[in-house]
Amino acid sequence: MICIISYFSGAIRLVCFQRDGHRIRRGVSLIASILIGTLFCAGLDIVLQHPHVSFFQAVTSGLVCLFIFRTRGNVAALMRITD
């Protein structure tokens, strides 16, 4: 259940990202679209097929969701490497 909530909430947060003056970069937009599709399909796969989800998959999906919400859905900030 944790994986389903994490995947769907992360995908919805990415879809609801407000630019607020940030410029549009095609590469980052493409990566964001791929990430949204991947998260949505992963959550849908668990809902429809009911596979066994391991503890580590649940932790990974929770961390991805946490990072997405921490950056407020900004994929460019997710990809940024700072010292």
C-alpha positions in Angstrom: 0.0 0.0 0.0 2.9 2.3 0.7 4.3 1.8 -2.8 0.9 2.6 -4.4 0.5 5.8 -2.5 4.1 6.9 -3.0 4.0 6.2 -6.8 0.7 8.0 -7.4 1.4 11.0 -5.1 4.8 11.5 -6.7 3.3 11.4 -10.2 0.5 13.8 -9.3 3.0 16.2 -7.6 5.1 16.2 -10.8 2.0 16.9 -12.9 0.9 19.7 -10.7 4.3 21.5 -10.8 3.9 25.3 -11.2 6.7 27.0 -13.2 6.4 30.4 -11.4 9.1 32.0 -13.6 11.3 29.0 -14.2 12.3 28.7 -17.8 11.2 25.7 -19.8 14.0 23.3 -20.8 13.1 20.6 -23.3 15.4 17.9 -21.9 14.2 18.4 -18.3 10.6 18.4 -19.6 11.2 15.1 -21.4 12.7 13.5 -18.3 9.8 14.8 -16.2 7.3 13.3 -18.6 9.1 9.9 -18.6 9.3 10.0 -14.7 5.5 10.8 -14.5 4.7 7.9 -16.9 7.0 5.5 -15.0 5.6 6.3 -11.6 2.0 6.1 -12.8 2.6 2.8 -14.6 4.4 1.3 -11.6 1.6 2.2 -9.3 -1.0 0.9 -11.7 0.9 -2.3 -12.1 0.8 -2.9 -8.4 -2.9 -2.1 -8.2 -3.9 -4.3 -11.1 -1.6 -7.3 -10.8 -1.1 -7.4 -7.0 2.5 -8.5 -7.0 4.4 -9.0 -3.8 6.3 -5.8 -3.0 9.5 -6.1 -0.9 10.5 -3.9 1.9 13.3 -2.4 -0.2 10.9 -1.5 -3.0 8.6 0.3 -0.5 11.6 2.2 0.9 12.8 3.2 -2.6 9.4 4.4 -3.6 9.0 6.3 -0.4 12.4 8.0 -0.9 11.6 8.9 -4.5 8.3 10.5 -3.3 10.1 12.3 -0.5 12.6 13.8 -2.9 9.9 14.9 -5.3 7.9 16.6 -2.6 11.1 18.1 -1.1 11.8 19.8 -4.5 8.1 20.7 -4.9 8.0 18.7 -8.1 10.9 20.5 -9.8 12.7 17.9 -11.8 15.6 20.3 -12.6 16.2 20.7 -8.9 16.2 16.8 -8.5 18.9 16.6 -11.2 21.0 19.5 -9.9 24.3 18.5 -8.2 25.5 20.9 -5.6 28.5 20.8 -3.2 
